[in-house]
Amino acid sequence: MIAAVNVTKTYPAPSGALHAVKSASMTIADGDFAAILGRSGAGKSTLLAIIGGMLRPTSGSVWLDGVSLWEADDRTRAAIRSRGIGFVFQNSAVIRSLSVLENAMLADILAPAASSSEERALELLDCVGLGGKARAFPHQLSGGECRRLAIASALFPEPRVLLADEPTGDLDAEMETRIMRLFSRLSGRRTTVVIVTHNRDLTRYANRVFEMDAGCLSELPNVEELVQ
Amino acid sequence: MSTYWLALRQIRRNPVRTTLMAGGVAAAAAATVAVALMVAGANRSVTKSVSRLGADIMAVPSGEDVARKFNEALLSGKPATFYLSPEQARAAATLPGVLQSSPQTFLETLDNARCCAGKFFVVGFDPQSDFTVSPWLRSGRIPDAARAENGIIVGDRILLREGDTASFYGTEFEVSGVLAATGTGMDWTIYLPEPQFSRMVAQSRGCAERALNIPAGAASAVFIKAKPGIDSIDLAEQIEQAVPGVQAVLSSTLARAAGRELGGIAVALAAGVAVLWLMAMLLTGVIFSQSVREQQAELGLLVAKGADAAFILRLVAAQCAMIAAVGAAFGCTAGAVAAALAGNVLASSAAVPDALLPLPFIALLAGASFALISLSSAAAALLPALRLLKAEPCEALRGEVIA
């Protein structure tokens, strides 16, 4: 279970403090598929980074399976990120000196897994439509392909929580459907999925929908109504 | 996949930067090893040469100026003229603790001597009692030189060889023997056996441009070997107390003086190497800072995926250490080869024997330099990595930590 309690993130700015997230609270149960909607600059990526243990909040707390993420030490937080959280970044970060397959297996460098890890990576690459490009390097991929590689890499360690920031931003409609169905399947298998998007169409895959506006988070009560 | 494997992949990404860094490290390593080996070699050469003079003590006239000139004459062949009276020379040579003694009388050639350009050091010695010149004879024999009517012996660096003639103070001489290279002032000295020396002094009054006024039996220095069991320092004190106007120079003091002289050069060279080293480390730091800046999004990705600080530091240090190790290996090898070549050149052309150090010593020094350079380069690279680790993973991912 993920719980964010009164999370606030403030940045210093010339014109005074800039409140990226204002006292946001949310609770997401295991296996939930949550979508956070909002315009650019609304603070949704900031909130996701705080939930994912990658950006320290100015105040408030985040709980992940009973552990207070920002009260834990760096090593514990790193271990949680390594084993418990899969993160798909907005900038589709990959390591350019590694092949597509090696990027997909990146978690192996940090925590070497069993011998079947290459098979799992190849399966995941197939799932995201990159099976034929396993030996290619990131500079040979398009933006959309890099995004899909980042998704495969995030799913590789079989995380209990998947956090995805605009996961389908560079994808065509067919690939977008494929990826979202993959996320739905994961959610069905008790993986908690939280995506951040500005695309309202994607909310149809989610069972919980939140909206962020100028740093304020609110949950939308009726998902079907929203999709309509 | 391991950290080191990933580090290798990362450094292969930018061959120009890698080569530049390795080159900088190699230059510092080469200079360090070469200078250290050459200074150590030269020090060893001079120390060994002084110890091979054969004398424990040299009795010379009192005075700091005389001691300085004597050191210079012995170490660099700079002409020096000072004299003990015949009584002083005799008294110093006949003290109870003296096993063997041999007097030498110093002169300098006139400016227009036919042998050589400039003033050269001329030493009159007694072939019967000598034990400091004869061990160095490379060709010819001292008795032959002494028997010959006008035979002389020359140091290795004097441009005369057996059969060549030279004229000093109006007397014609023929070279009867040449000394081996000693790496000391002996290489630049012309040795006249006693009968020839006295004859030259006598003839100078009639036919030299400038007459020599050296009393018969006078000597500039008496080279003394102590009896077994007699302490050189005690004997030196005994000489100074028993013979007024005489100071006793210990060969160990001379070796120390030579060491001090070399020490000055070594300090200057070491300062140069230190500057070069500092610049290499600075270059490594700057280049690697650039490298970490380029990699910050990727390092941020690794942190985001759960890499801890130790992993990131290991990855960054491994990259730098690998490059530095390759550079240091090339540099240390090049420095050792350069020092070995320089040692050979010094031994053959500049008459500095024993400048080439033993192979185990060279290997040890090169190994130590290799380890030191690799480690310090890795340390220089850690600074930008630490900056990155202080930031939030999210900021590193966006490439916002190192501008």
Interface residues (C-beta under 8 A of the other chain):
Chain A: A49 G52 G53 M54 L55 R56 D74 R75 A78 A79 I80 R81 S82 R83 F87 F89 N91 A93 V94 I95 R96 S97 L98 E102 M105 L106 A107 D108 I109 L110 A111 P112 S153
Chain B: M1 S2 T3 L6 R9 Q10 R12 R13 A297 E298 G300 L301 L302 V303 A304 K305 G306 A307 D308 A309 F311 E392 P393 C394 E395 L397 R398
